[in-house]
Amino acid sequence: MKYIRILTLFIVLQSYLFPSVTGKISGVISDASSGKPLIGANVMLDGTSLGAATDIDGYYNILNISPGFYSLRVEMIGYGQKTVTDIRVEIDLTALIDVELSVEAISGEMVVVKANQKLVKVDVASSQKSISASQIAEMPVSSVADIVGLSAGVSGLSVRGGSYNETQFMVDGLVMNDERTSEPTTGIPLSAIQDISLQTGGFGAEYRNARSGVINVVTKEGSKDSYSGSISIRQSSATQKHFGTSPYDAESFWFKPYLDSTVCWTGTNNGSWDEYTQRQYPSFDGWNSVSEQTLADGNSKNDLSPSGVKKLFSWEHRKNGAIENSDVNIDAGFGGPVPFVSTKLGDLRFYFSTRQEKDMYLYEVSRKGLEKESYLLKLTSDLSVNSKLVYTLFNGRVEGTSLSRGGGTAIMNDVWDL
């Protein structure tokens, strides 16, 4: 059994954030007719308290924006208001949005345009891909490993052929790799994910322990004024997960020499099987030979007839190993303002998510399958316009057949681990 308990408490100031958790929007505001930069134009991000004013060169810069889609509103006295929609902010990247304002012809005139961002990002020196929550909702995936595994050069958590423990896994800027083995802790519920950044090369020195790649996950915050949630349930029927016959079948490699009536009594080399067939299965002298050995060992307590020896073997291997239960994956999340006390505690809001998974083994052993569960609770409070308090609790459990390696616990989820 493997337990994961991570408790973090930290104060986040807009002037100092954990690296690679937020993005920014910058650009130039200019006059549409003359092309000259506009000084002192107000640039606001709708739905947030973030904004900026242009400098002497018409340049603005809005920092520390959580990843997602936003609308940018630009206003200046004497000019018509303009709103740019569908601006995609990505982790650790800059969205360049230049806006031209026209002299106001009619009082209250407002222009709405859709952002057309550049495909080539000039501030990116690494191979980076961003995946939003809306994209994840459309993918046939159930884990972070499934999501990044759809990218070129990535298989599960292995990036560019490297081992999974060479990949640095981060959640809200916190490294989630085991300090001893460097194994990433990836049981984050998908319903809690706001954005994922995948870097497969050229990452900076700030990622001190990354060799193959960097996966950075930003989790959702609850809304200040409304409740929302999601739930995903995936279930597959109880059926065989491998090709060919069951390992417990009488015709399987492990059982046929001992149960086939043409060879099980007198041995696989009695002439009933041709040479080719004999090479396909373990060699066996037959139950008659085994019975003779029990009678000749001088211990009368274990004397058995050939049929008795075979019956004992059948009883010891009576388990059929067939998969009886379905694979189940439940992922749910819910968040919003904390009831009764939200407004008194800086718009205190929460987002709670959970992931429950049952994955049956290829065939039944001492346990029927691997069971995983994880919970994530995120509380956010605005201390001021420029600072906020974030409390995150992540708790998880993995239970399954295990092997002891170096004092730790390794969960068996592959037949080759047996």
C-alpha positions in Angstrom: 0.0 0.0 0.0 1.4 3.4 -0.9 0.3 6.6 0.7 0.8 10.1 -0.6 0.2 13.1 1.7 1.3 16.5 0.6 0.3 19.6 2.5 1.3 23.1 1.3 0.5 26.5 2.6 2.0 29.6 0.9 1.3 33.3 0.4 1.5 34.4 -3.2 2.3 38.1 -4.0 1.8 39.4 -7.5 5.3 40.8 -7.4 6.8 37.4 -6.5 5.2 34.2 -7.7 6.5 30.7 -8.1 8.2 30.5 -11.6 6.4 29.0 -14.5 2.9 29.1 -13.0 1.5 32.2 -14.8 1.8 34.0 -18.1 1.6 37.6 -19.2 0.1 39.8 -21.9 2.0 42.7 -23.5 1.8 44.9 -26.6 1.6 48.4 -27.9 -1.4 50.7 -28.1 -1.4 53.1 -31.0 -3.5 55.5 -32.9 -5.2 53.8 -35.9 -4.8 56.7 -38.3 -1.3 58.0 -37.5 0.3 54.9 -36.0 1.7 56.9 -33.1 1.8 55.3 -29.7 -0.8 56.4 -27.2 0.4 57.4 -23.7 -1.7 56.6 -20.7 -4.2 54.3 -22.3 -5.9 52.0 -19.7 -5.6 48.3 -20.5 -7.8 46.0 -18.3 -8.3 42.3 -18.2 -12.1 41.6 -18.0 -13.2 39.6 -15.0 -10.0 40.3 -13.0 -8.4 43.2 -11.1 -5.4 43.0 -13.4 -4.5 45.8 -15.7 -1.9 48.4 -16.8 -1.4 51.8 -18.4 0.7 52.4 -21.4 4.1 54.1 -21.1 5.6 56.9 -23.2 6.2 54.4 -26.0 2.6 53.1 -25.9 3.8 49.8 -24.4 1.9 47.9 -21.7 2.6 44.8 -19.7 0.2 42.7 -17.5 2.0 40.2 -15.4 1.0 37.1 -13.3 -2.0 36.0 -15.2 -3.3 32.5 -14.5 -3.5 30.4 -17.7 -6.7 30.5 -19.6 -8.7 32.5 -22.1 -9.4 36.3 -21.4 -10.8 39.4 -22.9 -8.7 42.6 -23.0 -10.4 46.0 -22.8 -8.6 49.1 -23.9 -9.9 52.6 -23.1 -8.6 56.2 -23.6 -10.3 59.6 -23.5 -11.2 60.7 -27.0 -11.0 57.2 -28.5 -13.5 54.5 -28.9 -13.3 51.6 -26.5 -12.0 48.3 -28.0 -12.2 44.8 -26.5 -10.1 41.9 -27.8 -11.6 38.5 -27.0 -10.3 34.9 -26.9 -6.8 35.8 -25.8 -5.0 32.6 -24.8 -2.6 33.0 -21.9 -0.2 30.1 -21.4 2.2 29.1 -18.6 5.5 31.0 -18.6 4.7 32.6 -22.0 3.8 36.1 -23.3 0.7 36.8 -25.4 1.5 39.7 -27.7 -1.6 41.8 -28.3 -1.2 45.1 -30.2 -4.3 47.3 -30.4 -5.1 50.3 -32.6 -7.7 52.8 -31.3 -9.8 55.0 -33.5 -10.9 58.5 -32.6 -14.3 58.3 -31.0 -17.0 59.3 -33.6 -20.0 58.5 -31.5 -20.3 58.7 -27.8 -20.1 55.3 -26.2 -18.9 53.5 -29.3 -17.2 50.2 -28.6 -15.4 47.8 -31.0 -15.0 44.1 -30.3 -12.4 42.0 -32.1 -11.1 38.5 -31.8 -7.5 37.9 -30.9 -5.3 36.6 -33.7 -2.1 35.5 -31.9 1.1 34.6 -33.7 1.9 30.9 -34.3 5.6 31.5 -33.7 6.3 32.8 -30.2 9.4 34.9 -30.1 9.9 34.5 -26.3 10.1 30.7 -26.4 13.5 29.1 -26.5 12.3 25.6 -25.6 10.1 23.0 -27.2 6.9 23.8 -25.4 3.3 22.8 -25.7 0.3 24.1 -23.7 -2.9 22.1 -23.1 -5.9 23.9 -21.7 -8.8 22.4 -19.7 -11.2 22.7 -22.7 -8.8 20.7 -24.8 -8.5 18.0 -22.0 -12.3 17.7 -21.9 -12.3 16.7 -25.5 -9.6 14.1 -25.2 -10.1 10.3 -24.6 -7.9 10.4 -21.5 -8.1 9.6 -17.8 -4.7 10.8 -16.4 -2.0 13.3 -16.9 0.2 10.6 -18.4 -2.4 9.9 -21.0 -2.6 13.6 -21.9 1.1 14.3 -22.4 1.5 10.9 -24.0 -0.5 12.2 -27.0 2.3 14.6 -27.8 5.2 13.9 -30.2 8.2 12.4 -28.6 6.4 11.4 -25.4 5.2 8.0 -24.2 3.4 8.1 -20.9 5.8 10.2 -18.7 8.8 9.2 -20.7 10.1 12.2 -22.8 12.5 11.7 -25.8 13.3 8.2 -24.7 14.3 9.0 -21.2 13.1 7.3 -18.1 10.0 8.6 -16.4 12.1 9.6 -13.3 14.1 11.9 -15.6 10.9 14.0 -16.1 10.3 16.8 -13.6 6.6 17.0 -12.6 5.2 20.2 -11.1 1.9 21.3 -9.7 1.3 25.0 -9.2 5.1 25.5 -9.3 5.8 22.8 -6.7 8.0 19.9 -7.6 6.1 16.6 -7.1 9.0 14.1 -7.7 9.9 11.7 -4.9 13.1 13.0 -3.3 14.7 9.5 -3.1 13.7 7.9 -6.4 12.7 11.0 -8.5 9.4 9.2 -9.4 6.7 11.7 -10.3 3.5 11.8 -8.3 0.9 12.2 -11.0 -2.5 11.2 -9.4 -3.9 14.7 -9.9 -7.7 14.6 -10.8 -8.3 15.8 -14.3 -11.2 17.9 -13.1 -8.8 20.0 -11.1 -6.5 20.9 -14.0 -6.6 24.4 -15.5 -3.6 24.1 -17.8 -0.7 21.9 -18.6 2.7 23.0 -20.0 4.9 20.3 -21.5 8.5 21.1 -22.3 10.5 18.5 -24.1 13.8 20.3 -24.6 15.7 23.6 -24.1 14.3 24.3 -20.7 16.0 26.8 -18.4 18.2 26.3 -15.4 15.2 27.0 -13.0 14.3 23.3 -13.6 17.2 22.1 -11.7 16.4 18.3 -11.7 14.9 17.9 -15.2 16.8 15.8 -17.7 14.3 14.7 -20.3 11.3 17.0 -19.9 9.2 19.2 -17.7 5.5 18.8 -17.0 3.9 21.8 -15.2 0.3 21.6 -14.1 -1.7 24.6 -12.9 -4.9 23.7 -10.9 -8.2 25.5 -10.9 -9.4 28.1 -8.4 -13.0 28.3 -7.4 -15.1 31.2 -8.8 -15.7 34.2 -6.5 -19.4 34.5 -7.3 -20.8 31.2 -8.7 -20.6 27.4 -8.3 -19.5 25.0 -11.0 -18.4 21.4 -11.2 -17.9 18.5 -13.5 -17.9 14.7 -13.3 -16.6 12.0 -15.6 -17.4 8.3 -15.2 -15.6 5.7 -17.4 -16.3 2.0 -17.1 -15.3 -1.0 -19.2 -16.8 -4.4 -19.0 -15.1 -7.3 -17.2 -13.3 -9.0 -20.0 -9.9 -10.6 -20.9 -7.1 -8.1 -21.3 -4.6 -10.2 -23.2 -4.4 -12.3 -26.4 -4.7 -16.1 -26.4 -6.0 -18.4 -23.7 -6.0 -17.7 -20.0 -2.8 -18.7 -18.1 -5.2 -20.8 -15.9 -6.7 -22.6 -18.9 -6.1 -26.4 -19.1 -4.6 -25.8 -22.6 -2.2 -23.1 -21.5 1.6 -23.3 -21.5 1.6 -23.7 -17.7 -1.0 -26.4 -17.4 -1.3 -28.6 -20.5 1.6 -31.0 -19.7 0.0 -31.7 -16.3 -3.6 -32.0 -17.3 -3.6 -33.5 -20.9 -4.6 -37.1 -20.5 -2.4 -38.2 -23.4 0.9 -37.3 -21.6 0.1 -36.3 -18.0 0.4 -39.9 -16.6 3.4 -41.2 -18.4 5.2 -37.9 -19.4 5.5 -35.6 -22.3 8.2 -37.7 -24.0 6.0 -40.9 -24.2 5.5 -40.5 -27.9 2.0 -39.0 -27.9 3.3 -35.5 -28.7 5.6 -34.9 -31.7 8.9 -33.3 -31.2 7.6 -29.8 -32.2 4.8 -30.0 -29.6 7.2 -31.1 -26.9 9.3 -28.0 -27.5 6.3 -25.7 -26.9 5.7 -26.9 -23.3 7.6 -27.7 -20.1 9.0 -31.2 -19.9 7.1 -33.4 -17.4 7.8 -37.1 -16.4 4.2 -37.8 -15.5 2.1 -38.3 -12.5 3.0 -42.0 -12.4 6.7 -41.0 -11.8 5.7 -38.4 -9.2 3.6 -41.0 -7.3 6.6 -43.5 -7.4 8.8 -40.8 -5.9 6.4 -40.3 -3.0 6.2 -44.0 -2.3 10.0 -44.4 -2.4 11.1 -41.6 -0.1 10.5 -43.6 3.1 7.9 -41.2 4.4 4.5 -42.9 4.5 2.7 -39.7 5.4 3.0 -38.3 1.8 2.3 -41.5 -0.1 -0.1 -40.7 -3.0 -1.4 -42.6 -6.0 -1.0 -41.0 -9.5 -4.6 -39.9 -9.4 -4.2 -38.5 -5.9 -1.1 -36.5 -7.0 -3.0 -35.0 -9.9 -6.0 -34.2 -7.8 -3.7 -32.4 -5.3 -2.2 -30.4 -8.1 -5.6 -29.4 -9.5 -6.7 -28.3 -6.0 -3.6 -26.1 -5.5 -4.2 -24.5 -8.9 -8.0 -24.2 -8.6 -8.0 -20.5 -9.1 -9.2 -19.6 -12.6 -7.8 -16.1 -12.7 -10.6 -14.6 -14.9 -11.3 -10.9 -14.6 -14.6 -10.6 -12.7 -14.8 -6.8 -12.1 -15.0 -3.9 -14.4 -12.4 -1.2 -14.7 -13.8 2.1 -13.3 -12.5 5.6 -13.4 -14.4 8.4 -11.7 -13.2 12.0 -11.8 -15.2 14.8 -10.2 -14.6 18.4 -9.2 -16.7 21.2 -7.7 -15.9 24.7 -6.6 -17.1 28.2 -5.8 -17.3 30.7 -2.9 -17.1 29.3 0.6 -20.7 29.6 2.0 -21.4 32.3 4.6 -17.9 33.6 5.1 -16.6 34.2 1.6 -17.0 38.0 1.5 -15.7 38.4 5.0 -12.5 36.5 4.2 -11.3 38.1 1.0 -13.6 36.4 -1.4 -12.6 33.0 0.1 -13.2 30.3 -2.6 -12.6 26.6 -2.9 -12.2 23.9 -5.5 -12.4 20.3 -4.4 -11.7 17.4 -6.8 -11.3 13.6 -6.5 -10.2 10.8 -8.7 -11.2 7.1 -8.0 -9.8 4.4 -10.2 -9.9 0.6 -10.2 -7.8 -1.1 -12.8 -8.0 -4.9 -12.9 -4.8 -6.9 -13.5 -4.2 -8.8 -16.6 -5.1 -11.8 -14.6 -6.1 -12.2 -10.9 -3.3 -12.8 -8.4 -3.5 -12.2 -4.6 -5.5 -9.1 -5.4 -7.9 -8.5 -8.3 -6.5 -5.2 -9.4 -4.9 -1.9 -8.7 -6.9 0.7 -6.7 -6.0 4.4 -6.7 -7.7 7.4 -5.1 -6.7 11.0 -4.7 -8.2 14.2 -3.4 -7.2 17.8 -4.0 -8.6 20.8 -2.1 -7.5 24.4 -3.0 -8.6 27.4 -1.0 -7.9 30.9 -2.2 -8.3 34.2 -0.5 -7.5 37.7 -1.7 -5.5 39.5 0.9 -5.4 42.7 -1.2 -5.5 43.7 -4.8 -1.9 42.6 -5.3 -1.7 39.5 -3.1 -3.6 36.3 -2.2 -3.3 33.4 0.1 -3.5 29.9 -1.3 -3.9 26.7 0.7 -3.5 23.4 -1.1 -4.1 19.9 0.3 -3.3 16.8 -1.9 -4.0 13.4 -0.4 -3.7 10.1 -2.3 -3.6 6.3 -1.8 -2.5 3.5 -4.1 -3.3 -0.1 -3.1 -2.2 -3.2 -5.0 0.2 -6.2 -5.2 3.6 -4.9 -4.4 7.3 -5.8 -4.4 9.8 -4.5 -1.9 12.7 -2.7 -3.7 15.2 -0.9 -1.6 12.8 -0.6 1.3 10.1 1.1 -0.7 6.8 -0.1 -2.3 6.5 -0.8 -6.0 3.0 -1.4 -7.3 2.6 -4.2 -9.8 0.5 -3.2 -12.8 2.2 -5.3 -15.4 2.4 -9.1 -15.9 6.2 -8.8 -16.1 6.4 -7.6 -12.5 5.3 -11.0 -11.2 
